[in-house]
Amino acid sequence: MLFNSVQFIIFFIAVVTAFYLTPFKWRWLLLLAASCYFYMAYIPVYILILAFTITIDYFVGIYLERTTGRAKKLLLVISILSNIGILGFYKYYNFVAGNISVLLNHVGYHGSIPLSHFILPIGLSFHTFQALSYIIEVYRGTQKAERHFGIYALYVMFFPQMVAGPIERPQNIIYQFYEKQTLNVDNISSGLKLMLRGFFKKLVVADRIAIYVNAVYKAPLHHDGKTVLVATFLFAFQIYCDFSGYSDIALGAARVLGFKLLTNFNQPYLARNVSEFWKRWHISLTTWFRDYLYIPMGGNRVTLPMAYFNLLVVFVISGLWHGASWNFVIWGALNGFYLIFLRLTRKFWPVFFRVTYLDKIPVLKIMLQVMVTTLFITISWVFFRANNFTESVIVLKKIFSFSGTVWRGEYTLFYCIIGILILLAYEVKTEYFNKRFTVFNSSNSFIRNFSYGLLVIAIIMLGVFDGGQFIYFQF
């Protein structure tokens, strides 16, 4: 069930109404049933996969709390293997089998490994990582094992964020299921407004940009260099508005029900370097990799070469988490190299800004940092968006040739630029000019309501209502 569908709107209104009318002791059951229905709207039988992993992790969590030593580590391994095993089969089997077949053909063995025809369960990577968060925290002793099977199942399956995050930690959400959520007008109002901003990002900006980007990336060889460059730049905003739009809707939907989820984005395209970008982008995933992979590998506590190696490994795995193809591996590795380069040159930049007198012109300095960071991130998105490595190379060659003219696409480009400018104006205002005040939270009720009214009109007039799937649903 897509957030940007009439089906979801009806579903959400029904769930919210039933939630506040249901006695508190049965609300967990209502939310769990609603979450199951929400997930089964895609491929119903795949609910059995979730049921299997939830059951294993529930009992493993309880026994982890009771055991020590080698037995405790064995239980942790069992849980990790069951979760990663299912993810690996559905997401990576064909990738591994295909590469092994190519390798065997190169050494003279003519044959191929049979491929799987199973469809990847939607959002599998997200709820797998959420389940692993729980198991690891229980193993570390920072989270008590959940005894209520239904509450634990709800932790994994809570419908606002189960498909594309944010990836929640058990400490942040489980206790909220035990709290009685009262009908709160402020929560409902702020939640609906957050959802509205998410719908604007998705329908007006992301899906409008998708028309242009899909047309160019479908056949990059047939487009001029300037058109490919514009499409690549637009994709950077498409994926941001698509994913952050989903996150806004998820956070808003949860808030209407009285729950608070983790913030997943924080104006990433206003970051002044790549390191800062990754602290602002998909925050729940980057902190997951930091806490459960990078730090356990040694993080910055090891020798400098080893720290760089750890950083690169984490980003390569992050690339694979996003998708089973070499393009995603390259995308992850490229961002890893960006961060390594930034660390290697960290003493150079203060000198550079001092020598060029940019330190005396802070606005110009910030603009330069933001533009350079956005440029490097945008180049890496080529590997994320292109269909394969060959097309990635074609796109990059086209971009750096800077040839031809820009395709306008019958006003499509114009609408894309308008949407991006509105987004940037709001985010720059929020980031640099009185963060606490925007027209959307003005103390003047007329200005506040008028602003949201304009947002609704913009969505109705400029939105793309073709039921376009959110990009991160495939992960």
C-alpha positions as CSV (number, residue, x, y, z in Angstrom):
1,M,0.0,0.0,0.0
2,L,1.5,3.3,-1.1
3,F,1.4,6.4,1.0
4,N,0.5,8.4,-2.1
5,S,-2.7,6.5,-2.8
6,V,-6.4,6.9,-2.0
7,Q,-6.3,3.4,-0.5
8,F,-3.8,4.6,2.2
9,I,-5.8,7.7,3.0
10,I,-8.9,5.6,3.6
11,F,-6.8,3.1,5.6
12,F,-5.2,5.8,7.7
13,I,-8.4,7.6,8.6
14,A,-10.0,4.2,9.6
15,V,-7.0,3.2,11.7
16,V,-6.7,6.6,13.5
17,T,-10.5,6.6,14.2
18,A,-10.5,3.1,15.5
19,F,-7.3,3.6,17.5
20,Y,-8.7,6.5,19.6
21,L,-12.0,4.6,20.1
22,T,-10.4,1.4,21.1
23,P,-9.7,0.7,24.8
24,F,-6.0,1.2,25.6
25,K,-5.4,-2.5,26.5
26,W,-6.4,-3.6,22.9
27,R,-4.7,-0.8,20.9
28,W,-1.5,-2.9,20.4
29,L,-3.6,-5.6,18.7
30,L,-5.4,-3.0,16.5
31,L,-2.0,-1.5,15.4
32,L,-0.5,-5.0,14.8
33,A,-3.6,-6.1,12.7
34,A,-3.4,-2.8,10.8
35,S,0.3,-3.2,10.2
36,C,-0.3,-6.8,8.9
37,Y,-3.0,-5.6,6.6
38,F,-0.7,-2.8,5.4
39,Y,2.1,-5.2,4.6
40,M,-0.1,-7.9,3.0
41,A,-1.4,-5.3,0.6
42,Y,1.7,-6.1,-1.5
43,I,2.3,-9.9,-1.5
44,P,0.2,-11.5,1.3
45,V,2.2,-14.7,1.6
46,Y,5.4,-12.8,2.5
47,I,3.9,-12.0,5.9
48,L,5.1,-15.6,6.7
49,I,8.7,-14.5,6.3
50,L,8.2,-11.7,8.9
51,A,6.3,-14.1,11.2
52,F,9.3,-16.6,11.0
53,T,12.0,-14.0,11.9
54,I,9.9,-12.3,14.5
55,T,9.2,-15.6,16.3
56,I,12.9,-16.6,16.3
57,D,14.1,-13.1,17.4
58,Y,11.4,-13.0,20.2
59,F,12.6,-16.2,21.8
60,V,16.3,-15.5,21.1
61,G,15.9,-12.2,22.9
62,I,14.5,-13.8,26.0
63,Y,17.2,-16.5,26.1
64,L,19.9,-14.0,25.5
65,E,18.9,-12.3,28.7
66,R,19.2,-15.6,30.6
67,T,22.4,-16.9,29.2
68,T,26.1,-16.0,29.4
69,G,29.4,-16.9,27.7
70,R,29.6,-19.0,24.6
71,A,25.9,-19.9,24.7
72,K,25.0,-16.3,24.5
73,K,27.2,-15.6,21.6
74,L,25.8,-18.7,19.8
75,L,22.2,-17.3,20.3
76,L,23.3,-14.0,18.8
77,V,24.8,-15.7,15.8
78,I,21.7,-17.8,15.3
79,S,19.5,-14.7,15.2
80,I,21.9,-12.8,12.9
81,L,22.2,-15.7,10.5
82,S,18.4,-16.2,10.4
83,N,17.8,-12.5,9.6
84,I,20.8,-12.0,7.2
85,G,20.2,-15.4,5.6
86,I,16.7,-14.5,4.5
87,L,17.8,-11.1,3.4
88,G,20.7,-12.6,1.5
89,F,18.6,-15.2,-0.3
90,Y,15.9,-12.9,-1.5
91,K,18.1,-9.9,-2.2
92,Y,21.6,-11.2,-3.1
93,Y,21.2,-14.8,-4.4
94,N,20.8,-13.8,-8.1
95,F,23.6,-11.3,-7.8
96,V,26.1,-13.9,-6.4
97,A,24.9,-16.7,-8.7
98,G,25.2,-14.5,-11.7
99,N,28.7,-13.4,-10.8
100,I,29.8,-16.9,-10.1
101,S,28.5,-18.1,-13.5
102,V,30.4,-15.3,-15.2
103,L,33.6,-16.3,-13.3
104,L,33.2,-20.0,-14.2
105,N,32.7,-19.1,-17.9
106,H,36.0,-17.2,-17.8
107,V,37.9,-20.2,-16.5
108,G,36.4,-22.5,-19.1
109,Y,33.4,-24.0,-17.4
110,H,30.4,-23.5,-19.6
111,G,27.2,-23.4,-17.6
112,S,25.2,-21.3,-15.2
113,I,23.9,-21.4,-11.7
114,P,20.0,-21.4,-11.7
115,L,18.5,-18.1,-10.7
116,S,15.7,-17.5,-8.3
117,H,12.4,-16.1,-9.5
118,F,11.2,-14.9,-6.1
119,I,10.2,-11.2,-5.9
120,L,12.1,-9.3,-3.2
121,P,9.8,-8.7,-0.2
122,I,9.1,-5.0,0.1
123,G,11.2,-3.2,2.7
124,L,13.1,-6.4,3.7
125,S,16.3,-4.5,4.4
126,F,14.6,-2.1,6.7
127,H,12.8,-4.5,9.1
128,T,15.8,-6.9,9.0
129,F,18.0,-4.1,10.4
130,Q,15.4,-3.1,12.9
131,A,15.2,-6.6,14.2
132,L,19.0,-6.8,14.4
133,S,19.0,-3.6,16.4
134,Y,16.8,-5.2,19.0
135,I,18.9,-8.4,19.2
136,I,22.2,-6.6,19.5
137,E,20.9,-4.2,22.2
138,V,19.5,-7.1,24.2
139,Y,22.9,-8.9,23.8
140,R,24.7,-5.8,25.0
141,G,22.4,-5.5,28.0
142,T,21.2,-2.0,27.0
143,Q,17.7,-3.3,26.3
144,K,15.5,-5.7,28.2
145,A,14.1,-8.6,26.3
146,E,10.5,-7.9,25.4
147,R,8.1,-10.6,26.9
148,H,5.0,-9.4,25.2
149,F,5.1,-11.2,21.8
150,G,2.5,-8.8,20.2
151,I,4.5,-5.7,21.3
152,Y,7.7,-7.1,19.9
153,A,5.9,-8.0,16.6
154,L,4.5,-4.4,16.5
155,Y,8.1,-3.0,17.1
156,V,9.2,-4.8,13.9
157,M,6.0,-4.2,11.9
158,F,4.7,-0.7,12.9
159,F,3.1,0.3,9.6
160,P,4.2,4.0,9.3
161,Q,7.9,3.0,9.1
162,M,8.1,-0.7,8.5
163,V,8.6,-0.4,4.7
164,A,11.2,2.4,4.4
165,G,12.2,3.5,7.8
166,P,13.3,5.2,9.8
167,I,15.1,2.2,11.3
168,E,14.1,2.4,14.9
169,R,16.1,1.4,18.0
170,P,14.1,-0.6,20.6
171,Q,14.9,2.0,23.3
172,N,13.1,4.7,21.3
173,I,9.9,3.0,20.3
174,I,9.0,-0.1,22.4
175,Y,8.2,1.8,25.6
176,Q,5.9,4.1,23.7
177,F,3.6,1.1,22.9
178,Y,3.0,0.8,26.7
179,E,2.0,4.4,27.1
180,K,-1.6,5.5,26.7
181,Q,-1.8,7.9,23.8
182,T,-4.6,10.4,24.5
183,L,-6.4,12.3,21.7
184,N,-4.2,15.4,21.4
185,V,-5.2,18.1,19.0
186,D,-1.6,19.4,18.8
187,N,-0.2,16.0,17.8
188,I,-2.9,15.5,15.2
189,S,-2.4,19.0,13.8
190,S,1.4,18.8,13.7
191,G,1.3,15.2,12.4
192,L,-1.0,16.1,9.5
193,K,1.0,19.1,8.6
194,L,4.2,17.1,8.5
195,M,2.4,14.5,6.3
196,L,1.3,17.4,4.1
197,R,4.9,18.6,3.6
198,G,5.9,15.0,2.8
199,F,3.2,14.7,0.2
200,F,4.5,18.0,-1.3
201,K,8.0,16.6,-1.6
202,K,6.8,13.4,-3.1
203,L,4.0,14.5,-5.4
204,V,5.1,18.0,-6.5
205,V,8.9,17.7,-6.5
206,A,10.1,14.1,-6.6
207,D,7.4,12.6,-9.0
208,R,7.5,15.7,-11.2
209,I,11.3,15.4,-11.5
210,A,11.0,11.6,-12.1
211,I,9.3,12.3,-15.5
212,Y,12.4,14.2,-16.7
213,V,15.0,11.9,-15.1
214,N,13.3,8.6,-16.3
215,A,13.1,9.9,-19.8
216,V,16.8,10.7,-19.9
217,Y,18.2,7.8,-18.0
218,K,16.1,5.3,-20.0
219,A,18.3,6.1,-23.0
220,P,21.3,8.3,-22.0
221,L,23.1,7.7,-25.2
222,H,20.3,9.5,-27.1
223,H,20.5,12.7,-25.1
224,D,23.0,15.6,-25.2
225,G,25.6,16.1,-22.4
226,K,23.8,19.2,-20.9
227,T,20.5,17.3,-20.7
228,V,22.2,14.3,-18.9
229,L,23.9,16.8,-16.6
230,V,20.6,18.4,-15.7
231,A,18.9,15.1,-15.3
232,T,21.6,13.9,-12.9
233,F,21.3,17.1,-10.9
234,L,17.6,16.7,-10.8
235,F,17.9,13.1,-9.6
236,A,19.8,14.3,-6.5
237,F,16.7,16.2,-5.5
238,Q,14.3,13.5,-6.7
239,I,15.8,10.9,-4.4
240,Y,16.0,13.3,-1.5
241,C,12.4,14.5,-1.9
242,D,11.2,11.0,-2.5
243,F,12.8,9.5,0.5
244,S,12.6,12.4,2.9
245,G,9.0,12.9,1.8
246,Y,8.3,9.3,2.8
247,S,10.0,9.9,6.1
248,D,7.9,13.0,6.7
249,I,4.7,11.1,6.0
250,A,5.8,8.2,8.3
251,L,6.8,10.6,11.1
252,G,3.6,12.5,10.7
253,A,1.4,9.4,10.6
254,A,3.0,8.1,13.8
255,R,2.6,11.5,15.5
256,V,-1.1,11.6,14.7
257,L,-1.3,8.3,16.6
258,G,0.7,9.8,19.4
259,F,4.1,8.2,18.7
260,K,7.4,9.8,18.1
261,L,9.8,8.4,15.5
262,L,13.4,9.3,14.8
263,T,14.2,12.2,12.5
264,N,15.7,10.8,9.3
265,F,16.8,13.9,7.4
266,N,18.2,17.3,8.3
267,Q,18.7,19.5,5.2
268,P,21.5,17.3,3.7
269,Y,22.1,19.4,0.7
270,L,23.1,22.3,2.9
271,A,26.0,20.2,4.3
272,R,29.4,21.8,4.0
273,N,31.4,18.6,3.5
274,V,30.7,14.9,2.7
275,S,31.1,13.9,6.4
276,E,28.4,16.4,7.4
277,F,26.2,15.2,4.5
278,W,26.2,11.6,5.9
279,K,25.3,12.9,9.3
280,R,22.2,14.6,7.8
281,W,21.1,12.0,5.2
282,H,19.2,8.8,6.2
283,I,20.3,9.3,9.7
284,S,18.8,6.1,11.1
285,L,20.8,4.0,8.7
286,T,24.2,5.8,9.0
287,T,24.0,5.7,12.8
288,W,23.1,2.0,12.5
289,F,26.2,1.3,10.5
290,R,28.3,3.5,12.9
291,D,27.0,1.8,16.1
292,Y,26.8,-1.8,14.9
293,L,29.5,-2.1,12.4
294,Y,32.1,0.7,12.3
295,I,32.7,1.0,16.0
296,P,32.8,-2.7,16.6
297,M,35.4,-3.0,13.8
298,G,37.5,-0.5,15.8
299,G,36.3,2.7,14.4
300,N,38.8,5.5,14.9
301,R,40.5,3.6,17.8
302,V,42.8,1.7,15.4
303,T,45.7,2.8,13.3
304,L,45.0,5.4,10.7
305,P,45.2,3.1,7.6
306,M,43.0,0.6,9.4
307,A,40.4,3.3,10.3
308,Y,40.3,4.2,6.6
309,F,39.9,0.6,5.7
310,N,37.0,0.2,8.2
311,L,35.4,3.3,6.7
312,L,35.6,2.0,3.2
313,V,34.3,-1.4,4.2
314,V,31.3,0.1,5.9
315,F,30.4,2.2,2.9
316,V,30.8,-0.7,0.5
317,I,28.4,-2.8,2.7
318,S,26.1,0.2,2.8
319,G,26.1,0.2,-1.0
320,L,25.3,-3.5,-1.0
321,W,22.5,-2.9,1.5
322,H,20.9,-0.6,-1.0
323,G,21.0,-3.0,-3.9
324,A,22.5,-6.2,-5.3
325,S,24.6,-4.8,-8.2
326,W,28.1,-3.5,-8.8
327,N,26.7,0.0,-9.3
328,F,25.6,0.1,-5.7
329,V,29.0,-1.2,-4.6
330,I,30.8,1.5,-6.6
331,W,28.4,4.1,-5.2
332,G,29.2,3.1,-1.6
333,A,32.9,2.8,-2.3
334,L,33.0,6.2,-3.9
335,N,31.4,7.9,-0.9
336,G,33.9,6.0,1.3
337,F,36.8,7.4,-0.7
338,Y,35.2,10.9,-0.4
339,L,35.4,10.6,3.4
340,I,38.9,9.2,3.3
341,F,40.0,12.1,1.1
342,L,38.3,14.6,3.4
343,R,40.2,13.2,6.4
344,L,43.5,13.1,4.6
345,T,43.1,16.8,3.6
346,R,41.5,18.1,6.8
347,K,44.6,20.3,7.7
348,F,44.7,21.7,4.2
349,W,41.2,23.4,4.1
350,P,41.7,25.8,7.0
351,V,44.9,27.1,5.3
352,F,43.1,27.3,1.9
353,F,40.3,29.4,3.3
354,R,42.7,31.6,5.1
355,V,45.0,32.2,2.1
356,T,42.0,32.9,-0.2
357,Y,40.5,35.2,2.4
358,L,37.3,33.2,2.3
359,D,37.4,33.1,6.1
360,K,36.6,36.8,5.9
361,I,33.6,36.3,3.7
362,P,31.6,33.6,5.6
363,V,28.6,33.6,3.2
364,L,30.8,33.0,0.2
365,K,32.8,30.3,2.0
366,I,29.6,28.4,3.0
367,M,28.2,28.7,-0.5
368,L,31.4,27.3,-2.0
369,Q,31.5,24.4,0.6
370,V,27.8,23.5,0.0
371,M,28.2,23.6,-3.8
372,V,31.3,21.5,-3.9
373,T,29.8,18.9,-1.5
374,T,26.6,18.8,-3.6
375,L,28.7,18.3,-6.7
376,F,30.6,15.3,-5.4
377,I,27.5,13.7,-3.9
378,T,25.6,14.3,-7.2
379,I,28.4,12.6,-9.2
380,S,28.1,9.5,-7.0
381,W,24.3,9.4,-7.6
382,V,25.0,8.5,-11.2
383,F,26.0,5.0,-10.1
384,F,22.9,4.8,-7.9
385,R,20.5,5.8,-10.7
386,A,22.0,4.3,-13.9
387,N,20.7,0.9,-14.9
388,N,24.2,-0.7,-15.1
389,F,27.9,0.1,-15.0
390,T,28.0,0.6,-18.8
391,E,25.3,3.2,-18.7
392,S,27.0,4.9,-15.7
393,V,30.1,5.4,-17.9
394,I,28.0,6.8,-20.7
395,V,26.3,9.2,-18.4
396,L,29.6,10.4,-16.9
397,K,31.2,10.9,-20.4
398,K,28.1,12.8,-21.4
399,I,28.2,15.0,-18.3
400,F,31.9,15.9,-18.7
401,S,31.5,16.6,-22.4
402,F,29.0,19.3,-21.6
403,S,27.8,19.2,-25.2
404,G,24.5,20.0,-27.0
405,T,21.5,21.7,-25.5
406,V,19.2,21.1,-22.6
407,W,16.0,19.3,-23.3
408,R,13.1,21.1,-21.7
409,G,10.4,18.4,-21.9
410,E,7.3,20.6,-22.5
411,Y,7.5,22.7,-19.3
412,T,8.5,19.6,-17.2
413,L,11.9,21.2,-16.5
414,F,10.3,24.5,-15.5
415,Y,8.0,22.8,-13.0
416,C,11.0,20.8,-11.6
417,I,13.0,24.0,-11.0
418,I,10.1,25.7,-9.4
419,G,9.6,22.8,-7.0
420,I,13.3,22.7,-6.1
421,L,13.5,26.5,-5.5
422,I,10.5,26.3,-3.1
423,L,12.2,23.5,-1.3
424,L,15.5,25.2,-1.1
425,A,14.0,28.5,0.1
426,Y,12.3,26.7,3.0
427,E,15.4,24.8,4.0
428,V,17.8,27.7,3.7
429,K,15.3,29.7,5.8
430,T,15.1,26.9,8.4
431,E,18.9,26.3,8.5
432,Y,20.3,29.9,8.6
433,F,17.5,32.4,9.4
434,N,15.7,32.0,12.6
435,K,15.2,28.3,12.7
436,R,12.2,28.6,15.0
437,F,10.1,30.7,12.7
438,T,8.7,29.9,9.3
439,V,5.4,30.7,7.7
440,F,4.3,27.2,8.6
441,N,4.6,27.7,12.3
442,S,3.8,31.4,12.5
443,S,2.1,32.6,15.7
444,N,-0.4,34.3,13.4
445,S,-3.0,31.7,12.7
446,F,-4.1,33.4,9.4
447,I,-0.5,33.2,8.0
448,R,-0.1,29.7,9.2
449,N,-3.4,28.4,7.8
450,F,-2.9,30.4,4.6
451,S,0.5,28.8,4.0
452,Y,-0.8,25.3,4.4
453,G,-3.7,26.2,2.2
454,L,-1.3,27.2,-0.5
455,L,0.6,23.9,0.0
456,V,-2.6,22.0,-0.6
457,I,-3.4,24.0,-3.7
458,A,0.2,23.4,-5.0
459,I,-0.2,19.6,-4.4
460,I,-3.5,19.5,-6.2
461,M,-2.4,21.7,-9.2
462,L,1.2,20.6,-9.6
463,G,1.3,17.1,-8.1
464,V,1.8,13.9,-10.1
465,F,-1.0,11.4,-9.2
466,D,0.2,8.3,-11.1
467,G,0.8,6.2,-8.0
468,G,4.6,6.3,-8.4
469,Q,6.3,4.0,-5.9
470,F,8.7,5.4,-3.4
471,I,12.3,4.7,-4.5
472,Y,13.4,3.2,-1.2
473,F,10.5,0.6,-1.2
474,Q,12.8,-1.6,-3.4
475,F,15.3,-1.8,-0.6
